[in-house]
């Protein structure tokens, strides 16, 4: 079985990381929405991306000639963490403290933490891996980890392409009895191919604060995202600067990129534990600066029938400063996009050519800066935004 990322595209063109399985080496397209009105269809079109590139690695220095020797290459050790049928390799596994440079150029992962481990990454520079900068895999046991004041960059293929991998920081905890707890604070995350910071699963509890997360800007080859809170993870996302996550939409698969994404619900299928993916609730997205993302704050919890939840999700997007310089994505752009129940969007400052009536897209024909129409979200609270 292959673990795939999915891009959901909708009227709110959800270009988000989704979890799914497929029995072959790639993902497939799924269109199951003919009974919905056109507006809802645009909200639920699913585009699955594949992670299908095998990395070749070297574990020792190679002598090219008697006169020329390549510099030593990092040792890439197997982690037991599978992706695309590959046993992911890492430079460091379960280190208690990481400081200074970690060159992962020939490995899949820079630093890997498995069940039962704990550690601190502080003042480190992690770069060069093609799948992940840092992974904390708490599926089978608890992990305590802080990532502080570090620089994580150039994670993905070189040059970047459309394959759905290349994540700076990835925390997951999908199974009972395991999870990841800690802080992701004061870091710079740049040069990622797919996402800057991703926290997925009910076992994850994260404080994500004061980070600078910078994508590649307006691109034609992939819908990258800044920070994602997914599938039941608990998180506060505060005082981060997230910029440069923007995709063309059409021509392409119609996806849109997000600055900060909160995603969950059975509408996204089954999670790795075999159960319907849970809603992601009570997330606080406050005091962030979001610049030049297709969607500044993406809130998307979907019920099994792809409607908004009947139970409260209670997400707060408050006091964020959101701007965009360009109406670039022809499919969808908005300052804030909401599908949920009793979510609160209060006192956000939204500006720029990319949001509002000057940017009318296929899935946001009115150009709403805050797209929270009650035809597709329940009980939204929208107050004092400008």
C-alpha positions in Angstrom: 0.0 0.0 0.0 1.3 3.4 -0.9 0.7 6.4 1.4 -0.3 9.3 -0.7 -0.8 13.0 -0.3 -4.0 14.3 -1.8 -4.8 17.8 -3.0 -8.4 18.7 -2.4 -9.7 21.4 -4.7 -13.1 23.1 -4.4 -14.9 26.3 -4.7 -12.7 26.9 -1.8 -10.1 25.0 -3.9 -8.6 23.1 -1.1 -4.9 22.5 -2.1 -4.2 20.6 1.1 -2.3 17.6 2.2 -4.6 14.6 2.6 -3.9 11.1 3.7 -4.9 8.1 1.6 -3.9 4.7 0.4 -3.8 3.1 -3.0 -2.9 -0.3 -4.1 -0.5 0.8 -6.9 2.5 3.0 -7.2 0.5 6.2 -7.8 -2.7 7.9 -6.8 -5.8 8.2 -9.0 -8.4 10.9 -9.7 -11.7 10.6 -8.0 -14.9 12.4 -9.0 -17.9 11.4 -6.9 -19.9 14.6 -6.8 -22.4 14.7 -9.6 -25.3 15.0 -7.3 -24.1 18.3 -5.8 -24.6 21.8 -7.2 -21.8 23.3 -9.2 -20.6 25.4 -6.3 -20.3 22.5 -4.0 -18.7 20.4 -6.8 -16.0 23.0 -7.1 -15.5 22.6 -3.3 -14.9 18.9 -3.3 -13.0 17.9 -6.4 -10.2 15.7 -5.2 -6.9 15.5 -6.9 -4.5 12.9 -5.6 -0.8 13.4 -6.0 1.8 10.7 -6.1 5.1 10.4 -4.3 7.0 8.3 -6.8 10.7 9.2 -6.9 13.3 6.8 -5.5 16.4 8.5 -4.1 19.8 7.1 -4.7 22.2 7.4 -1.8 25.9 7.0 -1.0 27.2 6.1 2.4 30.9 6.8 2.0 33.4 9.0 0.1 34.1 8.0 -3.5 37.4 8.3 -5.2 37.0 9.6 -8.7 40.6 9.5 -9.6 44.0 9.3 -7.9 43.9 13.1 -7.8 40.2 13.9 -7.1 38.2 12.7 -4.1 34.6 13.8 -3.4 33.8 15.2 0.1 32.4 12.6 2.5 28.7 12.0 2.1 26.3 11.6 5.1 25.6 8.1 6.2 21.9 7.3 5.5 20.5 4.8 7.9 17.1 3.1 7.4 14.4 4.3 9.8 11.6 1.7 9.2 9.3 4.6 8.2 7.9 3.7 4.8 6.8 6.1 2.1 6.2 5.2 -1.5 7.4 1.7 -0.7 10.8 3.1 0.4 12.3 2.5 3.8 13.1 6.2 4.5 16.7 6.8 5.4 17.9 9.5 7.8 21.2 11.1 8.8 20.3 11.1 12.5 17.8 8.8 14.3 16.5 9.6 17.8 19.2 12.1 18.8 18.6 13.8 22.2 20.2 17.0 21.0 20.8 18.4 17.5 22.8 21.6 17.0 24.8 22.9 14.0 24.6 21.6 10.4 23.0 18.4 9.3 23.7 17.8 5.6 21.1 15.3 4.4 21.8 15.7 0.7 21.8 12.0 -0.1 19.1 10.9 2.4 15.4 11.0 2.5 15.2 12.6 6.0 17.5 14.8 7.9 16.5 13.9 11.5 14.1 11.2 12.4 12.4 10.5 15.8 10.5 7.2 16.4 8.2 6.0 19.2 9.5 6.4 22.7 12.1 9.0 21.9 12.6 12.6 23.0 14.8 15.3 21.9 15.6 19.0 21.3 16.7 20.5 18.0 18.1 23.9 18.7 20.2 26.2 16.6 20.5 23.6 13.9 20.7 23.8 10.1 19.0 20.9 8.4 19.0 20.7 4.6 19.3 18.6 1.5 16.8 15.7 2.1 14.4 15.0 -0.6 11.4 13.9 1.5 11.5 15.5 5.0 13.7 17.7 7.0 12.5 16.5 10.4 10.1 13.6 11.1 8.5 12.7 14.5 6.5 9.5 13.9 4.4 8.9 17.1 2.1 6.3 15.6 3.3 3.6 17.9 4.4 5.5 21.0 4.9 8.9 22.5 7.5 11.4 21.4 8.5 14.6 23.1 10.3 17.0 20.8 11.1 20.7 20.6 12.4 22.3 17.4 13.7 25.8 18.3 15.6 28.6 16.5 16.7 26.3 13.7 17.0 26.7 9.9 15.5 24.0 7.8 15.8 24.5 4.1 16.0 22.9 0.6 13.9 19.9 1.3 12.6 18.2 -1.9 14.0 17.4 -5.3 16.6 19.6 -7.0 15.2 21.5 -8.8 11.7 21.4 -7.2 9.1 19.5 -9.2 5.4 18.5 -8.9 5.9 15.3 -6.9 4.0 15.5 -3.6 6.8 15.4 -1.1 9.4 17.7 0.4 8.2 18.8 3.9 10.3 20.7 6.3 8.8 19.5 9.6 6.4 16.5 9.7 4.8 15.3 13.0 2.2 12.5 13.1 0.3 10.5 15.6 -2.6 8.6 14.2 -3.0 5.5 16.5 -4.1 5.2 20.1 -1.3 5.1 22.6 1.1 7.3 20.7 1.7 10.9 19.7 4.0 13.9 19.5 4.1 16.7 22.0 6.2 19.8 21.9 7.1 23.2 20.4 8.0 24.4 17.0 9.2 27.9 17.6 11.5 30.5 16.2 12.5 28.5 13.2 13.1 29.5 9.6 11.7 27.0 7.1 12.4 27.7 3.4 13.0 26.0 0.1 10.5 23.2 0.7 8.9 21.5 -2.2 5.4 20.7 -0.8 4.9 22.0 2.8 6.8 23.9 5.5 5.3 22.5 8.7 2.7 19.6 8.9 1.2 18.2 12.1 -1.3 15.3 11.5 -3.3 13.0 13.8 -5.1 13.0 17.1 -2.0 12.2 19.0 -0.2 15.5 18.1 -0.2 18.4 20.4 1.9 21.3 19.1 2.6 24.9 19.8 3.7 26.5 16.5 4.9 30.0 17.3 7.2 32.7 15.8 8.4 30.7 12.8 9.2 32.2 9.3 7.8 29.8 6.6 8.6 30.8 3.0 7.5 29.0 -0.1 8.7 29.4 -3.7 6.2 32.1 -4.6 3.9 32.0 -7.6 4.6 28.7 -9.3 3.1 26.5 -12.1 4.2 23.0 -10.9 2.9 22.3 -7.4 0.4 23.7 -4.8 2.7 24.1 -1.8 1.4 25.0 1.6 2.9 26.8 4.6 1.6 25.3 7.9 -0.9 22.5 8.2 -2.9 21.2 11.2 -4.7 18.0 10.2 -6.9 15.1 11.1 -7.5 15.8 14.8 -4.2 17.4 15.7 -4.3 19.9 18.6 -2.4 23.1 17.9 -2.0 26.8 18.5 -0.5 28.7 15.5 0.6 32.1 16.7 2.8 34.9 15.5 4.2 33.1 12.5 5.1 34.7 9.2 4.0 32.5 6.2 4.5 33.7 2.7 5.0 32.6 -0.9 2.6 29.6 -1.3 0.9 30.2 -4.6 -0.1 27.9 -7.5 -1.5 28.8 -10.9 -4.7 26.5 -10.5 -5.6 26.4 -14.2 -4.0 25.3 -16.4 -3.2 22.6 -13.9 -5.3 20.5 -11.5 -7.3 23.4 -10.1 -5.6 23.3 -6.7 -4.9 26.4 -4.6 -2.1 26.8 -2.0 -2.7 27.8 1.6 -0.7 29.8 4.1 -2.2 28.1 7.2 -4.5 25.1 6.7 -6.7 23.4 9.2 -8.2 20.2 7.8 -10.2 17.1 8.9 -13.3 15.0 8.7 -14.6 11.9 7.1 -14.9 13.7 3.8 -11.2 13.0 3.5 -11.7 9.3 3.8 -10.0 6.9 6.2 -6.9 7.8 8.2 -4.0 5.4 8.7 -5.7 3.8 11.8 -8.5 2.6 9.5 -11.1 4.9 10.9 -12.7 7.9 9.3 -10.5 10.9 9.6 -11.6 13.0 12.6 -12.4 16.7 12.5 -9.7 19.1 13.6 -11.2 21.3 16.3 -10.4 24.1 18.6 -7.4 25.2 16.7 -6.2 28.8 17.4 -4.8 30.7 14.4 -3.9 34.1 15.9 -1.6 37.1 15.2 0.0 35.6 12.1 1.3 37.6 9.1 0.3 35.8 5.9 1.7 37.2 2.6 1.1 36.2 -1.0 -0.6 32.9 -0.4 -3.5 31.8 -2.6 -5.6 31.5 0.6 -4.3 33.0 3.7 -6.2 30.9 6.3 -7.9 27.7 5.0 -10.4 26.1 7.4 -11.8 22.9 5.9 -13.6 20.2 7.9 -15.8 18.0 5.8 -18.4 15.4 6.8 -18.7 12.1 5.0 -21.1 13.6 2.5 -18.7 16.5 1.9 -21.0 18.9 3.7 -20.1 21.1 6.7 -20.0 19.3 10.1 -23.1 19.1 12.3 -20.9 19.4 15.4 -18.9 22.4 16.4 -15.4 22.7 15.1 -14.8 26.0 17.0 -11.7 27.2 15.1 -10.5 30.7 15.8 -8.8 32.8 13.1 -8.2 36.1 15.0 -6.0 39.1 14.6 -4.2 37.9 11.5 -2.7 40.2 8.9 -3.4 38.7 5.4 -2.3 40.2 2.1 -1.6 39.2 -1.5 0.0 41.1 -4.3 -1.5 39.3 -7.3 -4.6 37.5 -8.5 -2.5 34.6 -9.8 -4.6 31.4 -9.2 -7.4 31.4 -11.7 -9.2 28.6 -9.7 -9.5 30.1 -6.2 -8.2 32.8 -3.9 -9.5 34.3 -0.7 -8.0 35.8 2.4 -9.9 33.3 4.7 -11.9 30.3 3.5 -14.2 28.4 5.9 -16.0 25.1 5.9 -16.8 24.2 9.5 -19.2 24.8 12.3 -19.1 27.8 14.6 -15.7 28.9 13.4 -14.8 32.4 14.3 -13.1 34.9 12.0 -12.6 38.1 13.9 -10.5 41.2 13.6 -8.4 40.1 10.6 -6.8 42.7 8.3 -7.1 41.5 4.7 -5.7 43.5 1.8 -4.0 43.4 -1.6 -4.9 42.7 -5.3 -5.2 39.0 -4.6 -8.2 39.2 -2.3 -11.5 40.9 -2.7 -13.7 42.1 -5.6 -10.6 42.7 -7.7 -9.8 39.0 -7.8 -12.8 37.0 -9.1 -11.9 33.3 -9.6 -13.8 30.3 -10.8 -14.5 29.1 -7.3 -14.9 32.5 -5.8 -16.8 34.5 -8.5 -17.8 37.3 -6.1 -14.2 37.8 -5.0 -15.1 37.5 -1.3 -12.1 38.3 0.9 -13.6 36.0 3.6 -15.4 33.1 1.9 -17.7 31.8 4.6 -21.1 31.6 2.9 -23.7 29.7 4.9 -24.5 27.6 1.8 -21.4 25.6 2.5 -20.4 26.3 6.1 -22.4 26.2 9.4 -22.8 29.1 11.8 -19.7 31.1 10.9 -18.9 34.1 13.1 -17.4 36.9 11.0 -16.8 40.1 12.8 -14.7 43.3 12.7 -12.5 42.3 9.8 -11.1 44.9 7.4 
